[in-house]
Amino acid sequence: MIRLVEKLPVVGASLLGAVFLLTTPVQAQTEVLQLGVITPSAHVWSQLSERINDNVQKNSNGSLQVDVNSGGKLGSEQQMIDLLQSGEMQLGVLSTGGLMSRDDTLLAWSLPYLFDDVEQATQATQLDSAQQMLTHLENHGMLGLGYAFSGMRHVLSTKPITEPADLAELRVRAFNNTAFESWWTGVGAVPTAVPLPEVNSALTNDVLDALDVDLDAVAKSHFYQQAPYLILTNHMAYPAVIVVSKSYWDSLDEDQQKLLKKSIKEAEEWGYQRAIEAESDSLAAVRQLGVKINEIDVTPFQAVASQLQERYLDGKELKTLFYQQVQEMQ
């Protein structure tokens, strides 16, 4: 069995040091928690994870720290969910897309054209329905303690796109979940699941024609070298959830739980502001890189989105409530 909780000794002793320790209290050991996140270290979700570690160390006076395993070092999101459920991994920042396989109410976050921008999406986290979604994860061995955001979704392609018809039969790299598959099928494209490390070779070998992508990924990857056209569709938000293993949480006393909640809450709020700022920063960086940017009329795309909203909101009470509350908020 994988053991991901470590106890790191802070103080060692030589033979002479051992004599000294007979009269000197031994410094407490540091408990190390494992956090998994699928994004590379430069991504805002990984930066938020490092922020959680900083807060945990500060609030625990160094008795507790978090080992951030970015870039999927602990496996795919589905594998990390299994580790959280077993308690072998204590913390995670997992995409709503990855969590949809366990609780499909989170699909409501990925309804196309629900939000105008990242700031509006972060405001929606305070809705009652959004907080209810977090509580649903307790049925799956996880505690949802907050949200995280990257940028709005756009299209990076090997050829210019001006309308949905230009996407017909194009193979678009998209997340392997119902929301993205339905969206891309709806606009006539072929959603294609390709692991992130294989995207460059897939573009080079004509396995992919386009990517569903956020601006942060465009600015910090080299995908634009093979797919130089960025189409600002702004079609979807894509949050993550900050989760704690329920079995680990239940092993903590009240003070320890408060410490963890406090550490995560501050990081969550920091992450919202960083994600909002990153949108404009990343767009400026993309322009500097020479990516060909095309701002298009998204009305035809919004028409497809309306059809999907009707389909996914039918009979789903929490999803419908979330959608209604977002509309009232705007």
Secondary structure, DSSP 8 states (H G I E B T S, - for coil): -----EEE-S----HHHHHHHTSS-----EEEEEEEESS-TTSHHHHHHHHHHHHHHHHTTTSEEEEEE-TTTT--HHHHHHHHHHTSS-EEEEEHHHHTTT-GGGGGGG-TTS-SSHHHHHHGGGSHHHHHHHHHGGGGTEEEEEEEE---EEEEESS---SGGGGTT-EEE--SSHHHHHHHHHTT-EEE---GGGHHHHHHTTS-SEEEEEHHHHHHSSGGGT--EEE-------EEEEEEEHHHHHTS-HHHHHHHHHHHHHHHHHHHHHHHHHHHHHHHHHHHTT-EEE----HHHHHHHHHHHHHHHTT-HHHHHHHHHHHHH-
